[in-house]
Structure formats: C-alpha cells, structure tokens
Amino acid sequence: MPPKITKADSVVLVSGNVCGPYFGGQQFGLGDVGVVAKSSTRADEDPWVGLELSFPLGANNEMDGFGATFRPVKQNQEKGRLEVTKTYTIKASLTKT
C-alpha cells in the first residue's frame, strides 16, 4: 500500500545560491522538470519527507527504442487499467530512524 501524504507542494531546487542555477520548477516556468516536496506525519506510521522528480520523455521515445512508460489510471486503479505517460517520475523518501 502506498504511503499517505499529509503535505505536498511544488518547489524549485536551487544549486549554489538563490541566483541559481535552478533544477526543476516546471510548475513555475523554470525548465521542463517538475519537482514536488512531500511529507507525512501520520500517527500510525514513521514520519518521512521526500521529493518527486518528473522528467519529460522524448516525443519519439518508444520509436527510438527506449520503450513506453505506463501508470495506473487513477479513476480505475482497482481494475488495473494503465495509460501511457509522457513523464518519467522518480520518487525518493527519507524516514527518521
């Protein structure tokens, strides 16, 4: 079962100082990579924080031999339907130990 999110916000990752360079921030018009910071502080699980990075796939990704990427259709997850996605998402979470 996937973890429950108690907080999620779009963010920009900055390398160096506030002047940049920037990595991610598609939601703010900065590049093509989407970045979302997430956290959970539910009483029934260990607290954690994490990042979700969404990279756009090339228009000819499947034709170039890299294959297609799929995700569950949110409305019909129990039926196991999948749809082709235009992004590759990396999710990382860190727990307090």
N, C-alpha and C positions, 0 to 999 in steps of 0.2 A: 504494500500500500504506500503511495507517495506521501511525503510529509505534508502536513498542513501549514500553510503560510499565514503568519499573523501580520506581516508588513511587507510590502513590495513597492519600490519606487524606481523610476527611470533615473539613471545617473550618467555622468561623463567621467571616464577615467583620465587622469592627467599624469603625464610623466614629467618629472622635474619640478617646475614651479607652476604657479597659476597661469602663466603665459603659454604653457604648453611644452611640448607637443601633446595633442589630445588623441586619445584612443577611444573610439566608441562615441556614443552620443547621438546616434541616428535620430532619436526622438527629439533632439534639439537642433537638428540640421547640421550636425558635425560628423561627416563621414557616413559610411554605409553599415557600420557595426552597431547593433543595439546592445545596450548594457542595462541590466536590471539588478538592483541590490535587493536581497530578500532576507528576512529573518523570521524566526519562530521562537516564541517564549511560552508555549502552551504548558500548562501544568502537568500534563500526562506524558511529556517527553523531554529529553535533554534539550536545552536551548541551543540554537545554532544560527549562524549568519552565512550568507553565500552570495555568489554572483552568477548571473546567467548571461552569457555572451551569444548573440545571434549574428552569424556571418551570412551574407547573401551568397547563394550558389550562382554559378555562371549560367547564362541563358541556354547554352548547349552542353550542360554538364553531363547529361546522360549520353548524348551523341558522341562526346569526347572520350567516353569510356570510364567516367567516374561514377556512373550509376545514378539512381534516383534516391531521394530521401523521403520517407513517409512519416506521418504522425497520426495518432488516433483522431477520429472525428469527434469533437467534444460533445455533440448532441447525441451520439450513438456509441459511446465508449463500451457499453455493456454488450453491444452486438459485434464488436471487433472490426468495425469499418475503418479503413485507412484512407488518407488523402495525400497527394504529393505536396511537399512543402518546398518553398523557394529559399529557405534558410537552413543552415546547419547550426544547431544550438549546443553549446557546452554549458553544463550546469556543475557548479562546484559549491559544496557546503562544508563548513568547518564547525565542529562541535566543541564545546568546552569539556575538557577532560581533567 
